[in-house]
Amino acid sequence: MLKKIYTIIIVPYTLFLFYLMFLGMGRFQYEENLITVEPVFSTFKFIQGPTKTIDIVTIVLGNIMMFIPFGFMGWVIPGLKKLKPLIFGFISCIVIVEALQYFTRMGIFEVDDILLNTFGVYIGWLLRRFLDRKLNY
């Protein structure tokens, strides 16, 4: 039952994420193309800056939690049940999305986003494995 619900929901959920990543949450087109390539350090700088705690939690945890559902892709595409193909495929896709944000100037290409999003997929993969064992999938 969970697999069927997931299969129905994942496409609209993905479209919703695209909306958030390009148009939602007060997005606007930057004057120039922006890129942040300092892994982890840029997130620490962001956390230590004048940003409100709720914004930090929303952005950092959001970048992880919003991608947990993609760890369940093995339910839809059996080749993605193993971690290595799932992570490789996800990183390929998220790099393209980050590049689109860069080229359209509707966001910033951020290495930390890729790392946090991938961590979310990993958590989802662990949850899927747990559920598969518990529910005998």
Contacts in CASP RR format, 6 or more apart in sequence:
PFRMAT RR
TARGET T0000
AUTHOR 0000-0000-0000
METHOD contacts of the structure
MODEL  1
MLKKIYTIIIVPYTLFLFYLMFLGMGRFQYEENLITVEPVFSTFKFIQGP
TKTIDIVTIVLGNIMMFIPFGFMGWVIPGLKKLKPLIFGFISCIVIVEAL
QYFTRMGIFEVDDILLNTFGVYIGWLLRRFLDRKLNY
2 75 0 8 1.000
2 131 0 8 1.000
2 135 0 8 1.000
3 75 0 8 1.000
3 76 0 8 1.000
3 137 0 8 1.000
6 69 0 8 1.000
6 72 0 8 1.000
6 75 0 8 1.000
6 76 0 8 1.000
7 75 0 8 1.000
7 76 0 8 1.000
9 69 0 8 1.000
10 69 0 8 1.000
10 72 0 8 1.000
10 73 0 8 1.000
10 76 0 8 1.000
13 69 0 8 1.000
17 66 0 8 1.000
18 97 0 8 1.000
20 66 0 8 1.000
21 97 0 8 1.000
21 101 0 8 1.000
21 107 0 8 1.000
22 100 0 8 1.000
22 101 0 8 1.000
22 104 0 8 1.000
22 106 0 8 1.000
22 107 0 8 1.000
23 106 0 8 1.000
27 106 0 8 1.000
27 107 0 8 1.000
28 106 0 8 1.000
29 104 0 8 1.000
29 105 0 8 1.000
29 106 0 8 1.000
30 105 0 8 1.000
30 106 0 8 1.000
30 107 0 8 1.000
30 108 0 8 1.000
31 105 0 8 1.000
32 105 0 8 1.000
33 102 0 8 1.000
33 103 0 8 1.000
33 105 0 8 1.000
33 109 0 8 1.000
34 102 0 8 1.000
34 105 0 8 1.000
34 107 0 8 1.000
34 108 0 8 1.000
34 109 0 8 1.000
35 102 0 8 1.000
35 108 0 8 1.000
35 109 0 8 1.000
35 110 0 8 1.000
36 42 0 8 1.000
36 108 0 8 1.000
36 109 0 8 1.000
36 110 0 8 1.000
36 111 0 8 1.000
36 112 0 8 1.000
37 109 0 8 1.000
37 111 0 8 1.000
38 45 0 8 1.000
38 111 0 8 1.000
38 112 0 8 1.000
39 111 0 8 1.000
39 112 0 8 1.000
39 115 0 8 1.000
40 112 0 8 1.000
40 115 0 8 1.000
42 110 0 8 1.000
42 111 0 8 1.000
42 112 0 8 1.000
43 60 0 8 1.000
43 112 0 8 1.000
43 116 0 8 1.000
46 56 0 8 1.000
46 59 0 8 1.000
46 60 0 8 1.000
47 56 0 8 1.000
47 60 0 8 1.000
60 116 0 8 1.000
62 116 0 8 1.000
63 112 0 8 1.000
63 113 0 8 1.000
63 116 0 8 1.000
63 117 0 8 1.000
64 116 0 8 1.000
64 117 0 8 1.000
64 119 0 8 1.000
64 120 0 8 1.000
64 123 0 8 1.000
65 120 0 8 1.000
66 117 0 8 1.000
67 90 0 8 1.000
67 116 0 8 1.000
67 117 0 8 1.000
67 118 0 8 1.000
67 120 0 8 1.000
67 121 0 8 1.000
68 120 0 8 1.000
68 121 0 8 1.000
68 123 0 8 1.000
68 124 0 8 1.000
68 127 0 8 1.000
69 124 0 8 1.000
70 90 0 8 1.000
70 120 0 8 1.000
70 121 0 8 1.000
70 124 0 8 1.000
71 80 0 8 1.000
71 86 0 8 1.000
71 90 0 8 1.000
71 120 0 8 1.000
71 121 0 8 1.000
71 122 0 8 1.000
71 123 0 8 1.000
71 124 0 8 1.000
71 125 0 8 1.000
71 127 0 8 1.000
71 128 0 8 1.000
72 124 0 8 1.000
72 125 0 8 1.000
72 127 0 8 1.000
72 128 0 8 1.000
73 80 0 8 1.000
73 86 0 8 1.000
73 90 0 8 1.000
74 80 0 8 1.000
74 81 0 8 1.000
74 86 0 8 1.000
74 128 0 8 1.000
75 128 0 8 1.000
75 137 0 8 1.000
79 85 0 8 1.000
80 86 0 8 1.000
80 89 0 8 1.000
83 122 0 8 1.000
83 125 0 8 1.000
86 121 0 8 1.000
86 125 0 8 1.000
87 118 0 8 1.000
87 121 0 8 1.000
87 122 0 8 1.000
90 117 0 8 1.000
90 118 0 8 1.000
90 121 0 8 1.000
91 114 0 8 1.000
91 118 0 8 1.000
94 113 0 8 1.000
94 114 0 8 1.000
94 117 0 8 1.000
94 118 0 8 1.000
95 114 0 8 1.000
98 109 0 8 1.000
98 110 0 8 1.000
98 113 0 8 1.000
98 114 0 8 1.000
99 109 0 8 1.000
100 106 0 8 1.000
101 107 0 8 1.000
101 108 0 8 1.000
101 109 0 8 1.000
102 108 0 8 1.000
102 109 0 8 1.000
131 137 0 8 1.000
END
